[in-house]
Amino acid sequence: MMCEMKILYYAYLAFKWWLCNSGRLINPAETFGDIVIDYPYVECTSAAIQALTLFKKLYPEHRREEIENCIAKAAEFI
């Protein structure tokens, strides 16, 4: 159980690292020019909301405001 919590925690940190106001810190479409076209997917956003909700239940006081803002932005996107 502890190992799973660590994995979830590090996944959360990685996810937060990639996020910014527009939803991405690094946009692959900009990085690779015309090679990659980046489309937002509702399924990925839904999975992120589910993961953040679980993380919030396991660690209710850890970066609470940031997580709630991220969930709210993702819900608006959907």
N, C-alpha and C positions, 0 to 999 in steps of 0.2 A: 504494500500500500504506500509506503514512504517513497519508494522509487517512482511509482506512478505520479505522486504529488510533485516530485522534483521535475519530472518530465513535463507535466502540465505547467509548472511554474516557468521553466525555461522556454516552453512554447509560447507562453504569454509574453515573456520578455522579447522574444524574437518577433512576435506579431506586433508588439508596441513599437519596436525599432523600425519596422517597415511602414508604420502608419504616420501620416501627417494630415493636415487639414483637407487635402484633396483625396486622401485615402492611400497614398503611396509616398514613401520617401524617395525611392528610386523607381523611375518609370522605365520598364524594359523597352518600350517603344522609342523613348528618347535615347536610351543607351545603345540600341542596335539600329537606329535609324529606320529605314523602310523594311528591314528584314522581319521585324516582329510587330504585329499589330495587337495592342492590348485592349481587350474588351472586359468591362466589369461583368461579373456573373452573380446573379442573385443567389445561386446555390452556395457559392463560396462565402458570401456575406452572411447567409443563414447559418452556415457551419461556424463562422467566427462568432456570431451572437451566441450560439449554443455553448461554445467553448468558454467564452468570457462569462457567461451566466454560471457555468459550473465552477469556474475559477473564483467568482465572486462568492459562491456558497462555501467553498473551501477556505478562502482567505477573505472574509468579509471586510476587514479594515485595510487591506493592502491596496493602495492607490484607488480607493473607492470612487472618488470623483472622476478620475480619468477613465476608469472602466465604464462607469455609468454614462459618461459623455460619448464614449466610443460606441456603446450599445445603442444609444439614442440616435447617433449619426447613421449607424448601419441600418437601423429600423426605418429611418427616413428614406434611405436609399431604396429599400425594398418597397 
